[in-house]
């Protein structure tokens, strides 16, 4: 019996991206550990946040994790931009992987929007507040 996240196409696309990111990482020259670390963390974060979101019960909780996954996909794309600018990775490889990330972002956006539309804001009910009641004035006792 598959886990909930394993039923999501976006999860499988994110797993595919991790494998591709790993290939890019292996081809980065020494001295670029900061890029390696960032791409590893961001690509793994996409997958983990999708899985964690799928395991939540409320639409709002799911949405929080899908938003995080989307942010990690955007971060991964930015790392690829840096690799391209520094001429560390062929442009064709960057384009192919950014295309996959774009697809992941689109799928996550749809998931986020579908979760948001399922949990509308609770209706606010205005309760009328009674007008101020007159404050009783103390009556002096006789003899004072």
C-alpha positions as CSV (number, residue, x, y, z in Angstrom):
1,X,0.0,0.0,0.0
2,X,1.7,3.3,-1.1
3,X,2.0,6.2,1.2
4,X,-0.1,9.3,0.3
5,X,2.9,11.2,-1.1
6,X,3.8,8.4,-3.4
7,X,0.4,8.9,-5.2
8,X,1.4,12.4,-6.2
9,X,2.9,13.0,-9.6
10,X,4.8,16.0,-8.2
11,X,6.5,13.8,-5.7
12,X,7.8,11.6,-8.5
13,X,9.0,14.6,-10.5
14,X,10.8,15.9,-7.4
15,X,12.5,12.5,-7.0
16,X,13.6,12.7,-10.6
17,X,15.0,16.1,-10.0
18,X,17.1,14.9,-7.0
19,X,18.7,12.3,-9.3
20,X,19.4,14.9,-11.9
21,X,20.7,17.4,-9.3
22,X,23.0,14.7,-8.0
23,X,24.5,14.2,-11.5
24,X,25.1,18.0,-11.7
25,X,26.7,18.0,-8.2
26,X,29.1,15.2,-9.1
27,X,30.3,17.2,-12.1
28,X,31.0,20.4,-10.2
29,X,34.6,21.2,-9.7
30,X,36.3,21.1,-6.3
31,X,36.0,24.3,-4.4
32,X,32.3,24.7,-5.2
33,X,31.1,23.0,-2.0
34,X,28.8,25.9,-1.2
35,X,26.8,25.2,-4.5
36,X,26.9,21.4,-3.9
37,X,25.6,21.8,-0.3
38,X,22.9,24.3,-1.3
39,X,21.6,22.2,-4.3
40,X,21.6,19.0,-2.2
41,X,19.6,20.6,0.6
42,X,17.2,22.5,-1.7
43,X,16.4,19.5,-3.9
44,X,15.9,17.2,-0.9
45,X,13.7,19.8,0.7
46,X,11.3,19.7,-2.2
47,X,10.8,16.0,-1.8
48,X,10.6,16.0,2.0
49,X,8.1,18.9,2.2
50,X,5.8,17.2,-0.4
51,X,5.9,14.0,1.7
52,X,5.3,15.8,4.9
53,X,2.5,17.9,3.4
54,X,0.8,14.8,2.0
55,X,0.8,13.3,5.5
56,X,-1.1,16.2,7.1
57,X,-4.8,16.1,7.7
58,X,-6.0,19.7,7.2
59,X,-5.8,21.5,3.9
60,X,-4.2,24.4,5.6
61,X,-1.4,22.2,7.0
62,X,-0.9,20.6,3.7
63,X,-0.6,24.0,2.0
64,X,2.1,25.1,4.3
65,X,4.4,22.3,3.3
66,X,3.6,22.6,-0.4
67,X,4.5,26.3,-0.2
68,X,7.8,25.3,1.4
69,X,8.4,22.7,-1.3
70,X,7.7,25.3,-4.0
71,X,10.2,27.7,-2.3
72,X,12.9,25.0,-2.4
73,X,12.2,24.4,-6.1
74,X,12.7,28.1,-6.7
75,X,15.9,28.0,-4.7
76,X,17.2,25.0,-6.7
77,X,16.5,26.9,-9.9
78,X,18.5,29.8,-8.5
79,X,21.5,27.5,-7.8
80,X,21.3,26.3,-11.3
81,X,21.4,29.9,-12.5
82,X,24.6,30.4,-10.5
83,X,26.1,27.3,-12.1
84,X,25.2,28.6,-15.5
85,X,26.6,32.1,-14.8
86,X,29.8,30.7,-13.5
87,X,30.0,28.3,-16.5
88,X,30.2,25.3,-14.3
89,X,27.4,23.3,-16.0
90,X,26.4,23.2,-19.7
91,X,23.5,25.5,-20.6
92,X,21.6,22.6,-22.1
93,X,21.7,20.7,-18.8
94,X,20.6,23.8,-16.9
95,X,17.7,24.4,-19.3
96,X,16.5,20.8,-19.1
97,X,16.6,20.8,-15.3
98,X,15.0,24.2,-15.0
99,X,12.2,22.9,-17.2
100,X,11.6,20.1,-14.8
101,X,11.7,22.5,-11.9
102,X,9.2,24.7,-13.7
103,X,6.9,21.7,-14.0
104,X,7.3,20.9,-10.3
105,X,6.5,24.5,-9.4
106,X,3.4,24.5,-11.6
107,X,2.1,21.2,-10.0
108,X,2.8,22.6,-6.5
109,X,1.0,25.8,-7.3
110,X,-2.0,23.8,-8.3
111,X,-1.9,21.8,-5.1
112,X,-1.6,24.9,-3.0
113,X,-4.5,26.6,-4.8
114,X,-6.7,23.5,-4.5
115,X,-6.0,23.3,-0.8
116,X,-6.6,27.0,-0.3
117,X,-10.0,26.8,-2.1
118,X,-11.0,23.8,0.1
119,X,-10.5,25.7,3.3
120,X,-12.2,29.1,3.0
121,X,-11.8,31.7,5.7
122,X,-14.4,31.1,8.4
123,X,-17.3,33.4,8.0
124,X,-17.1,36.3,10.4
125,X,-20.3,37.0,12.3
126,X,-20.8,40.4,13.8
127,X,-22.5,40.4,17.2
128,X,-24.2,43.6,18.1
129,X,-22.8,45.1,21.2
130,X,-25.5,46.5,23.5
131,X,-25.5,50.2,24.1
132,X,-24.0,51.3,27.4
133,X,-26.3,50.8,30.2
134,X,-26.7,53.8,32.5
135,X,-24.4,53.6,35.5
136,X,-26.5,53.7,38.7
137,X,-25.9,56.8,40.8
138,X,-25.6,56.0,44.5
139,X,-28.3,57.6,46.6
140,X,-27.0,59.1,49.8
141,X,-28.4,57.6,53.0
142,X,-30.3,59.9,55.2
143,X,-28.4,61.6,57.9
144,X,-25.1,61.9,56.2
